[in-house]
Every structure is written in C-alpha cells, then in structure tokens.
Amino acid sequence: MTFRDWTRRIRKRPLSTAASSRRVGGRGILALGLTAAISIVAASVISSGLVRANGTSVISLRVPTEPTASARVLSDATAQGTATMSAPSVTATPEPTPSEVPTPEATATVAPTLAATPTLAAAPTRTAAPTPRPVPTGWVTVVNDQFNSGGLPSGWYSYDGPYGSGPRNCAIPSHAVVSGGYLHLLMSYESSTSLPCGAGWYTGGLSLSGHSSVDQRVTVRFRIVDSGVAGHFIIPMRWPDINSSWPAGGEEDFCESDSATGCRTFLHYGANNSQAQHAYSVDLTQWHTLRFQRLNHVISAFIDNMTTPVWSFSGSSANLPDTLKHVVLQQECHSSCPTGTAGGEDIQIDWITIDNPA
C-alpha cells in the first residue's frame, strides 16, 4: 500500500464518537501528537516531489497493517479531515449539598410588663380671683382739723421718745402743740436731763389713730419758720398699720426734706426697700396747700391748684402695696442734730383734711 492509499484510508474512516470518548486521557493526547507529526512528514514529501505523478512514492514507508490503538485514534481523526483534539472530559465536581442550616431555637420573648397607668391626680381647684376693690365714686371726709383752739384734736397721738433714726433724735409731746390757730411742730434744745433722751434737741411728731385705708387723699396747708436751724420733716406721711411689714408693706412720704426750699415724694416698697421718687420746687417758708392722693395704684400730687396735678405716678400692687396705712406728721433731727443749743424750727399747720374712698 502506498503512502497515499494509506492516508486515504485513514480519511475515509469515520471517527466514532464512542471511540473518541474511550480515547480521552493520556493515550488520546499521544495519538493526536502522532497524527500531527505524520501530517507534517506527508506534506514535506509531497512538496519535495518525492511522490510520483502516478501516485507511487519514491520512498516506501512501512506502515503496520493493523495500526495500534493509538494509530486508530489518528486514523479516525484524519478521516474527518481535521485533527481535532478532544478536550479532556471534565468531571463535574458535584456541588456540595448545602448543609442544612439548623433552625435556631425560637427564644420566647417575654413581653415587658406594662407599668400601670398612673392615676391622674385630680386637677387642683382653681382659686377664685380676689374680688377687686370697687372703684370709688367719690370721697368721704373722715378728718377735718382746723386747729383753731384748744389742744390736739381727738385721734392724734404725740410721739414720746427716741425715733431711732439718729443718735439723740427724740420727740416729746410738749413739742406738738395747738396755739394761735395753728398746730406747731417745734424743734428746740432742752436742757433738762430728766427727759427721755436727757439734755438735747427735741422735735414734735403726731400719728393719727383710726381712719386707716389703702387708698386715701390727704390735703394740708402749712409753712416752715426757721430760726437759725433746720430739721428734717415729712408732711404728710402714710405708714403701714403693721410696723413689722415695713419695708415690703410700703411707706408713702409725700413731702420730705431737710430744707424749706423744696421737698420730694418717696414711695418705699419691696423687701429691699426700693423707692420711687419725685422732687418739687416750692418755697415752703410761704403758705401752700398740698394734696396727695392715692387711688387704684395711682399717686397724684397737687400744689395750690387742686384740679391739675403737678405729678402723677401709675404703679401696681408691687410698688404700691395694698396695705392699710395711717397718716403721720413728722419732724426730727434725722441723721444728726445741731451742734449748738440756740435756734429752732417751727412747722405751722393751718389745717388738714383726710378723705377715704366712698
């Protein structure tokens, strides 16, 4: 058999799928390598003219009559016309059977015990608003003292003893007298050592008992006559009936001064003795009529003209406490008395009226 015949025989032999499957592995790969080598040699022989035109070969090759198992694989592959390398069978790696995920034991969740709903306390009973004081429709005169004659009118009490506002600052009843149609508050030196404060300067002061009120109107006509010395005066004053309530209980000093050339209003209030004030320029050595009115937390001050106030102050219960107060007429040395013994001061009060709301 010529080489050509042999190769034709190989080409005409179909490749068995089953055989191909049996040759997979190391032997199949060796057969494919041999087939490739023979193909290369055959091509070289043909291209070099070593095969005659009638198909006989110049070189005879001894090919085994019965090819080996490897050659049969080569022959099957050549019969298809293409040396096809069979890919090695891939053994399918079995996918791992997923392990059964253990079902977690159900944990019994204990629902929290709800706290008992607190019983709402009963709403506090609303305190009834205080009944507002009625707005007065007018004034009622409760005091009308003209000081025409005799002694002190009823209701007035004289100071007797130290004031406490300064050293040796004392008052005695004999320094608050009615004569000549006037009430006289006198400041002068007393030499007697038997007096409450011994020898020293004494003054006069009066406090009205009764007729106390929250709102009030006080009208007074007076003048000051100095003889070489000047004291401290408050004409008029309104002081709380409960002494211990001061200063939170309030104090209303309507015309206070150390000099006859003018005076100031001082309104005391609060635990720290806060004050509101106003000054008046008035010559108190001359006769003047002064009116001070408190009504519904409003202070109004009048000088001589009783229809038009010279000053008004609108406050509240905070700076005008709603406490009962009474009228005071006060004269004192204040912080210190004169150093000498001569001279004096005379506060002359012609008349005073006090009105309470109707």
Buried (B, 14 or more C-beta within 10 A) or exposed (E): EBBBEBBBBBBEBEBBEEBBEEBEEEBBBBBBEBBEEBBEEBEEBEEEEEBEEEEEBEEEEEBEEEBEEBBBBBBBBBBBEEBEBBEEEEEEEEEEEEEEEEEEEEEEEEEEEEEEEEEEEEEEEEEEEEEEEEEBEEBEEBBEBBBEEEEBBEBBEBBBEBBEEBEBBBBBBEBBBBEEEBBBBBBBBBEEEEBEBEBBBBBBBBBBEEBBBBBBBBBBBBBBEBEEBBBBBBBBBBBBEEEEBBBBBBBBBBBBBEEBEEBEBBBBBEEEEEBBEBEBEBEBEEEBBBBBBBBBBBBBBBBEEEEEBBBEBEBEEEBBBBBBBBBBBBBBBBEEBBEEEEBBBBBBBBBBBBBBBE
